[in-house]
Amino acid sequence: MLKGNLIVGQAGGPTSVINNSLCGIIQEARKHEETEGIYGMRFGIEGFIQGNLVDIRKEDEETIEMLRDTPSSALGSSRHKLKDDDLPRVLDVLRKYGIRYFFMIGGNDTMNTTHRVEDYCAEKGYEIVCVGIPKTVDNDLFGTDHTPGFPTAARFTALSVKQGGILARDMQKVDQFVIYQSIGRNAGWLPASAAVAKEKESDAPHLIIIPERPLNKENFLKAVKGCYDKYGFVSVVCGEGATWDDGTPISGSVIRDKFGNIEFGAMGGTSTAMILHRIVSSEFGWRGEFQITESLPMCCADRMAKVDREEAYLVGVQGVRLAAEGKSGVMVTLERKSNSPYVCETGTIPLEDVAMRTKPMPDNYISDDGFFVTDEFMDYIRPLVGEMPRYAELKLKSVAK
């Protein structure tokens, strides 16, 4: 068997459970003779290129175990796009530190990075095992039923919209509408998850705006008015990457990151929620609120979903086991076997099949009018987020005159 040191890095936006995957990799690697040293990339592939490595074996076991309930990316992250000119330097660092096992925890851009490192090493005759560990709150990673990080972010979103909806209901004489914006550049999984805490028709959310269904302004305003007439207030959830029916982003964002993705929020300016707020307020003369959580769903350890915690750890462990068997060029996947009872196992997919691809919500998860989700989506999401809390609602019967 191939023997050498193992390196692990975290990339892109964090999640509340990404350190579970890191913990799983470290704890499992300690059990295998093949992995002699265990190193971490400080600030992802960008730090690796600079030779910024840390010795994980010098960390005590208690600290490693505590990673399981620690949010964000313990090793630090980056959004560096690997260039062709970087690859010789990557190989130099691999050789210098005797690294034979290469792990990256991240989304589709990260899987592309891992795939390119493996290809380059093969081209240069350097034997290495490269494994990708899935991560993203967006749940848009191709080839896996869901992505570690998504269930907790979905729970955060559902609870936030539910609690904000109760506030909006009780404050409807002051604020007639509320718009909650969720992360979600290309896919609507996260804004759609807001529906899972809904118990009855009048509960928030009433309308969900997702990238998969471009928005027509006239239809949107008509739907908003219909909800107001029914419930006395309106709760709207939108994904940051939602577009108009002509394909332009509702937010008007044009700035792109190093991977060519449109930047939402991080560069300032307007947002989808702000634009929709202005449109509703201008049309109806209502007072309303908008709520933009940005990175909070990525680090909400206090709302960590139990399933998410366990599965994030599992994919890290499984990644090392696959590597020890010599399986390279794959990403660990989650494969759902049943909803009730919920059963999910690990699998694999070639890195080249995942790299730079996204997974939108399927049509059968989206309502015919495009403003809500179907029962099939609810069956999909419920096992992931766990039980939702219930809150009191007074009968509010008027005193007889």
C-alpha positions as CSV (number, residue, x, y, z in Angstrom):
1,M,0.0,0.0,0.0
2,L,1.0,3.6,-0.7
3,K,2.5,5.2,2.5
4,G,3.0,8.8,3.2
5,N,1.6,11.9,4.8
6,L,-2.0,13.1,4.5
7,I,-3.1,16.7,3.8
8,V,-6.6,18.1,4.3
9,G,-7.9,21.5,3.4
10,Q,-11.2,23.4,3.6
11,A,-12.4,25.6,0.9
12,G,-15.2,28.1,0.0
13,G,-17.9,29.2,2.4
14,P,-18.0,27.3,5.7
15,T,-20.8,25.3,7.2
16,S,-21.8,24.5,10.8
17,V,-20.7,20.9,10.3
18,I,-17.6,21.2,8.1
19,N,-15.4,20.6,11.1
20,N,-17.2,17.3,11.7
21,S,-15.8,16.1,8.3
22,L,-12.4,17.4,9.4
23,C,-12.6,15.5,12.7
24,G,-13.7,12.4,10.9
25,I,-10.7,12.5,8.5
26,I,-8.3,13.1,11.4
27,Q,-9.6,10.5,13.7
28,E,-9.9,7.8,11.0
29,A,-6.4,8.7,9.6
30,R,-4.9,8.1,13.0
31,K,-6.0,4.4,12.7
32,H,-4.2,3.7,9.4
33,E,-0.6,2.9,9.0
34,E,-0.6,4.3,5.5
35,T,-1.1,7.8,6.7
36,E,2.0,8.7,8.6
37,G,1.8,12.4,9.1
38,I,-1.5,14.4,9.2
39,Y,-1.2,18.0,7.9
40,G,-3.7,20.7,7.5
41,M,-3.8,23.5,4.8
42,R,-4.0,26.9,6.5
43,F,-6.5,28.8,4.4
44,G,-7.1,26.2,1.8
45,I,-5.3,25.7,-1.5
46,E,-4.1,29.3,-1.4
47,G,-2.2,28.6,1.9
48,F,-1.0,25.2,0.6
49,I,0.7,26.9,-2.4
50,Q,2.5,29.2,0.0
51,G,3.6,26.3,2.1
52,N,1.4,27.3,5.0
53,L,0.8,23.8,6.6
54,V,0.1,22.9,10.1
55,D,0.8,19.6,12.0
56,I,-2.5,18.1,13.1
57,R,-0.8,15.3,15.1
58,K,0.4,18.0,17.5
59,E,-3.3,18.8,18.4
60,D,-4.6,17.0,21.5
61,E,-7.4,14.5,21.1
62,E,-9.9,16.5,23.2
63,T,-9.5,19.5,20.8
64,I,-10.1,17.3,17.8
65,E,-13.2,15.8,19.3
66,M,-14.5,19.3,20.1
67,L,-14.4,20.2,16.4
68,R,-17.6,18.2,16.1
69,D,-19.6,21.1,17.7
70,T,-17.4,24.0,16.5
71,P,-18.8,26.1,13.6
72,S,-16.9,27.6,10.6
73,S,-13.7,26.3,9.1
74,A,-11.1,25.5,11.8
75,L,-8.2,25.4,9.3
76,G,-9.3,28.6,7.6
77,S,-10.6,28.8,4.0
78,S,-10.1,30.7,0.8
79,R,-11.8,31.1,-2.6
80,H,-8.6,30.9,-4.6
81,K,-9.1,29.6,-8.2
82,L,-6.3,27.2,-9.0
83,K,-4.4,28.3,-12.1
84,D,-2.3,26.2,-14.4
85,D,0.7,28.2,-13.2
86,D,0.0,27.1,-9.6
87,L,0.2,23.3,-10.4
88,P,4.0,23.0,-10.5
89,R,4.1,24.7,-7.1
90,V,1.5,22.3,-5.8
91,L,3.6,19.4,-6.8
92,D,6.7,20.9,-5.2
93,V,4.9,21.2,-1.9
94,L,3.5,17.6,-2.1
95,R,7.0,16.3,-2.8
96,K,8.7,18.4,-0.1
97,Y,6.3,17.2,2.6
98,G,6.0,13.6,1.4
99,I,2.2,13.9,0.9
100,R,0.5,10.9,-0.7
101,Y,-3.0,11.5,0.4
102,F,-4.8,14.7,-0.6
103,F,-8.2,15.7,0.8
104,M,-10.3,18.8,0.1
105,I,-13.6,19.5,1.8
106,G,-15.8,21.8,-0.4
107,G,-18.2,22.3,-3.2
108,N,-18.0,21.9,-7.0
109,D,-15.2,24.4,-7.4
110,T,-13.2,22.5,-4.8
111,M,-13.9,19.2,-6.5
112,N,-12.5,20.7,-9.7
113,T,-9.4,21.8,-7.8
114,T,-8.9,18.3,-6.4
115,H,-9.5,16.7,-9.8
116,R,-6.9,19.0,-11.4
117,V,-4.3,18.2,-8.7
118,E,-4.8,14.5,-9.3
119,D,-4.5,14.8,-13.1
120,Y,-1.4,16.9,-12.9
121,C,0.3,14.5,-10.5
122,A,-0.5,11.6,-12.8
123,E,0.9,13.5,-15.7
124,K,4.2,14.1,-13.8
125,G,4.4,10.5,-12.5
126,Y,3.8,11.4,-8.8
127,E,1.7,8.8,-7.1
128,I,-1.0,10.2,-5.0
129,V,-4.6,9.5,-3.8
130,C,-7.0,12.4,-4.0
131,V,-10.5,12.3,-2.4
132,G,-13.2,15.0,-2.3
133,I,-15.4,15.5,0.7
134,P,-18.7,17.2,0.0
135,K,-19.8,20.5,1.6
136,T,-22.1,23.3,0.8
137,V,-25.1,24.9,2.5
138,D,-26.7,25.5,-1.0
139,N,-27.2,21.8,-1.6
140,D,-26.4,22.3,-5.2
141,L,-23.5,19.8,-5.4
142,F,-24.0,17.3,-8.2
143,G,-24.1,13.5,-7.6
144,T,-25.2,13.4,-3.9
145,D,-28.7,13.2,-2.4
146,H,-27.8,16.2,-0.2
147,T,-24.7,17.9,1.0
148,P,-23.3,18.1,4.5
149,G,-24.0,21.6,5.8
150,F,-27.4,21.9,4.0
151,P,-29.6,20.2,6.7
152,T,-28.4,22.6,9.4
153,A,-28.7,25.7,7.1
154,A,-32.1,24.5,6.2
155,R,-33.1,24.2,9.8
156,F,-31.7,27.7,10.5
157,T,-33.8,29.0,7.6
158,A,-37.0,27.2,8.6
159,L,-36.7,28.4,12.2
160,S,-35.9,32.0,11.2
161,V,-38.8,32.2,8.8
162,K,-41.2,30.6,11.2
163,Q,-40.2,32.9,14.1
164,G,-40.1,35.9,11.8
165,G,-43.5,35.0,10.5
166,I,-45.0,34.9,14.0
167,L,-43.6,38.4,14.5
168,A,-45.0,39.6,11.2
169,R,-48.4,38.1,12.0
170,D,-48.6,39.8,15.3
171,M,-47.2,43.1,14.0
172,Q,-49.3,43.3,10.9
173,K,-50.9,46.6,11.9
174,V,-47.4,48.0,11.8
175,D,-45.7,46.0,9.0
176,Q,-47.8,44.4,6.4
177,F,-45.1,42.3,4.8
178,V,-41.7,40.7,5.5
179,I,-39.1,39.4,3.0
180,Y,-36.5,37.0,4.1
181,Q,-33.5,36.4,1.8
182,S,-31.6,33.1,1.8
183,I,-28.3,32.0,0.4
184,G,-28.7,30.3,-2.9
185,R,-26.8,31.4,-6.0
186,N,-28.0,28.9,-8.6
187,A,-30.5,26.7,-6.8
188,G,-33.5,27.1,-4.5
189,W,-33.0,24.3,-2.0
190,L,-32.3,26.6,0.9
191,P,-35.1,29.2,0.5
192,A,-37.5,26.2,-0.2
193,S,-36.6,24.6,3.1
194,A,-38.4,27.5,4.9
195,A,-41.6,25.6,4.2
196,V,-40.8,22.7,6.5
197,A,-41.8,24.5,9.7
198,K,-45.2,25.6,8.2
199,E,-48.1,23.9,10.1
200,K,-51.1,25.6,8.5
201,E,-51.9,27.6,5.4
202,S,-51.7,31.0,7.1
203,D,-48.2,30.3,8.6
204,A,-45.1,31.8,7.0
205,P,-43.9,31.5,4.4
206,H,-46.6,32.3,1.9
207,L,-44.5,32.8,-1.2
208,I,-41.0,31.3,-2.1
209,I,-39.0,32.9,-4.9
210,I,-36.2,30.6,-6.3
211,P,-33.7,30.7,-9.1
212,E,-35.3,27.7,-10.9
213,R,-38.5,29.8,-11.6
214,P,-37.7,33.3,-13.1
215,L,-40.0,35.9,-11.6
216,N,-42.7,37.8,-13.5
217,K,-43.3,41.1,-11.7
218,E,-47.0,41.3,-12.5
219,N,-47.6,37.7,-11.3
220,F,-45.5,38.4,-8.1
221,L,-47.5,41.5,-7.2
222,K,-50.8,39.6,-7.8
223,A,-49.7,36.8,-5.5
224,V,-48.6,39.2,-2.8
225,K,-52.0,40.9,-2.9
226,G,-53.8,37.6,-2.7
227,C,-51.8,36.5,0.4
228,Y,-52.4,39.9,2.1
229,D,-56.2,39.7,1.4
230,K,-56.2,36.1,2.9
231,Y,-53.9,36.4,5.9
232,G,-53.6,40.2,6.7
233,F,-49.9,40.1,6.1
234,V,-47.4,38.5,3.6
235,S,-44.3,36.5,4.3
236,V,-42.0,36.1,1.3
237,V,-38.8,34.0,1.1
238,C,-36.4,34.6,-1.8
239,G,-33.1,33.1,-2.9
240,E,-30.3,35.6,-3.4
241,G,-29.8,34.3,-7.0
242,A,-33.4,34.7,-8.1
243,T,-33.9,36.3,-11.5
244,W,-36.5,38.2,-13.5
245,D,-38.2,36.4,-16.4
246,D,-35.7,38.1,-18.8
247,G,-32.8,36.3,-17.0
248,T,-31.4,39.3,-15.2
249,P,-30.7,39.0,-11.5
250,I,-33.4,40.7,-9.4
251,S,-30.6,42.1,-7.2
252,G,-29.0,43.7,-10.2
253,S,-25.6,42.3,-9.1
254,V,-22.9,42.2,-11.8
255,I,-19.7,41.7,-9.9
256,R,-18.2,38.2,-10.2
257,D,-15.8,36.2,-8.1
258,K,-12.7,34.4,-9.2
259,F,-14.7,31.5,-10.4
260,G,-17.0,33.6,-12.5
261,N,-19.9,33.4,-10.1
262,I,-22.0,36.5,-9.4
263,E,-21.3,38.0,-6.0
264,F,-24.5,38.5,-3.9
265,G,-24.2,40.6,-0.7
266,A,-20.4,40.4,-0.1
267,M,-19.6,43.3,-2.3
268,G,-22.3,45.6,-1.0
269,G,-25.0,47.3,-3.1
270,T,-28.6,46.1,-3.4
271,S,-30.0,42.6,-2.8
272,T,-32.9,40.6,-4.0
273,A,-34.8,41.2,-0.8
274,M,-34.2,44.9,-1.0
275,I,-35.5,45.2,-4.6
276,L,-38.6,43.1,-3.9
277,H,-39.2,45.2,-0.8
278,R,-39.1,48.4,-2.8
279,I,-41.5,47.0,-5.4
280,V,-44.1,45.8,-2.9
281,S,-43.9,49.0,-0.9
282,S,-44.1,51.2,-4.0
283,E,-47.1,49.2,-5.4
284,F,-49.2,49.0,-2.3
285,G,-47.9,51.7,0.0
286,W,-47.3,49.2,2.8
287,R,-44.6,49.3,5.5
288,G,-42.5,46.2,5.6
289,E,-39.2,44.6,6.7
290,F,-36.5,42.6,5.0
291,Q,-34.2,40.2,6.7
292,I,-30.8,39.1,5.1
293,T,-28.9,36.6,7.2
294,E,-25.9,36.2,4.8
295,S,-23.3,33.9,6.4
296,L,-25.3,33.1,9.6
297,P,-26.7,29.8,8.2
298,M,-23.1,28.8,7.6
299,C,-22.1,29.0,11.3
300,C,-25.2,28.3,13.4
301,A,-23.8,25.6,15.6
302,D,-26.6,26.1,18.1
303,R,-29.1,25.0,15.4
304,M,-27.1,22.0,14.2
305,A,-29.2,19.2,12.8
306,K,-28.5,15.8,14.3
307,V,-28.5,14.1,10.9
308,D,-26.1,16.7,9.5
309,R,-23.6,16.3,12.4
310,E,-23.5,12.6,12.0
311,E,-23.3,12.5,8.2
312,A,-20.6,15.2,7.9
313,Y,-18.5,13.1,10.2
314,L,-19.3,9.9,8.3
315,V,-18.2,11.3,4.9
316,G,-14.8,12.3,6.4
317,V,-14.3,8.8,7.9
318,Q,-15.4,7.1,4.7
319,G,-13.1,9.3,2.6
320,V,-10.0,8.0,4.5
321,R,-11.2,4.4,4.3
322,L,-11.5,4.8,0.5
323,A,-8.1,6.4,0.3
324,A,-6.5,3.6,2.4
325,E,-8.0,1.1,-0.2
326,G,-6.3,3.1,-3.0
327,K,-9.4,4.6,-4.4
328,S,-8.6,8.0,-5.9
329,G,-10.3,10.6,-8.0
330,V,-13.7,10.3,-6.3
331,M,-16.0,12.4,-4.1
332,V,-17.8,10.7,-1.2
333,T,-21.6,10.9,-1.7
334,L,-24.7,10.4,0.4
335,E,-27.2,8.0,-1.0
336,R,-30.7,8.0,0.5
337,K,-32.4,4.6,0.7
338,S,-35.7,5.5,2.4
339,N,-37.5,8.5,3.9
340,S,-39.4,6.6,6.7
341,P,-37.5,5.4,8.4
342,Y,-34.7,7.6,7.2
343,V,-31.8,5.6,5.9
344,C,-28.8,7.0,4.1
345,E,-25.5,5.4,3.1
346,T,-22.3,6.6,1.5
347,G,-21.3,6.1,-2.1
348,T,-18.8,7.7,-4.6
349,I,-18.8,9.7,-7.8
350,P,-15.8,10.5,-10.0
351,L,-14.5,14.0,-9.3
352,E,-14.6,14.9,-13.0
353,D,-18.4,14.3,-13.0
354,V,-18.9,16.7,-10.1
355,A,-16.5,19.5,-11.0
356,M,-18.1,22.8,-12.0
357,R,-21.6,21.3,-12.1
358,T,-24.7,22.3,-10.1
359,K,-27.8,20.5,-9.1
360,P,-31.0,22.6,-9.3
361,M,-34.3,21.6,-7.6
362,P,-36.2,19.1,-9.8
363,D,-39.5,20.2,-11.2
364,N,-41.5,17.8,-9.1
365,Y,-40.4,19.6,-6.0
366,I,-41.8,23.0,-7.2
367,S,-45.5,23.9,-7.2
368,D,-47.2,24.6,-10.6
369,D,-47.4,28.3,-10.0
370,G,-43.7,28.4,-9.0
371,F,-44.3,30.1,-5.7
372,F,-44.1,27.2,-3.3
373,V,-42.9,23.6,-2.9
374,T,-44.7,20.2,-3.3
375,D,-45.4,17.4,-0.9
376,E,-42.5,15.5,-2.5
377,F,-40.1,18.2,-1.5
378,M,-41.5,18.1,2.1
379,D,-40.9,14.3,2.2
380,Y,-37.3,15.0,1.1
381,I,-36.5,17.8,3.6
382,R,-38.3,16.6,6.8
383,P,-35.8,13.8,7.7
384,L,-32.9,16.2,7.3
385,V,-33.9,19.1,9.5
386,G,-35.3,17.2,12.4
387,E,-38.4,18.0,14.5
388,M,-39.5,21.6,14.4
389,P,-40.6,23.4,17.6
390,R,-44.3,24.3,18.1
391,Y,-45.4,27.7,19.5
392,A,-48.6,28.8,21.3
393,E,-51.3,30.6,19.4
394,L,-54.1,32.3,21.4
395,K,-57.7,31.8,20.3
396,L,-58.2,35.6,20.5
397,K,-62.0,35.4,20.9
398,S,-63.6,38.8,21.3
399,V,-65.3,39.7,24.5
400,A,-69.1,39.7,24.1
401,K,-70.6,43.2,24.1
